[in-house]
């Protein structure tokens, strides 16, 4: 899993695309690393305005899209699936109130894996990166915007990045200081990295 956000800029008009499953993955890594209660803090605690305040500074009006994946409730994972579906519903409502478009662009399905001799359920997302890659190239072809700020550690996006740049689109990589993707730093025009302290600072309900 990877975190991905795209900010598209032209004439002070910006489009922000966020890969929701990837953002959640990186957030959970930081929560564990900082030894916070993962049952108390989740993506629902994120203040998105504060998280992207630094990267968006001075960029003007922002059109925001949050990419998510459709969750499937199966009998064998009913309890876990219902929890994830309810969390997604709450997040969708909150984001839409903040002016985000909540876009379903992939699927999350349970996979059963063995770990230490025991079988556990892992939910895997597929398809969101494909939609982002398509939108990235489409933006370059349509020439609606001049610059894209891409926050992702997904190397699968590199072909789309190269194609978009070949068509004249400037792309800035926005990643995480703790886990930057070196391939994307070379593929894009410029790199901006978010610090763990900025992520923790965007979590609501934490004593500062």
Buried (B, 14 or more C-beta within 10 A) or exposed (E): BBBBBBBBBBEEBBBBBBBBBBBBBBBBBBBEEBEBEEEEBBBEBBBBEBBBEEBBEEBEEBBBBBBBBBBBEEEEBEEBBEEBBEBBEEBBEBBEEEEBEBBBBBBBBBEEEEEEEEEEBEBEBEBBBBBBBEBBBEBBEEEEBEBBBBBBBBBEBBEBBBBBBEEEBBBBBBBBEBBBBEBBEEBBBEBBBBEBEBBBBBBEEEEE
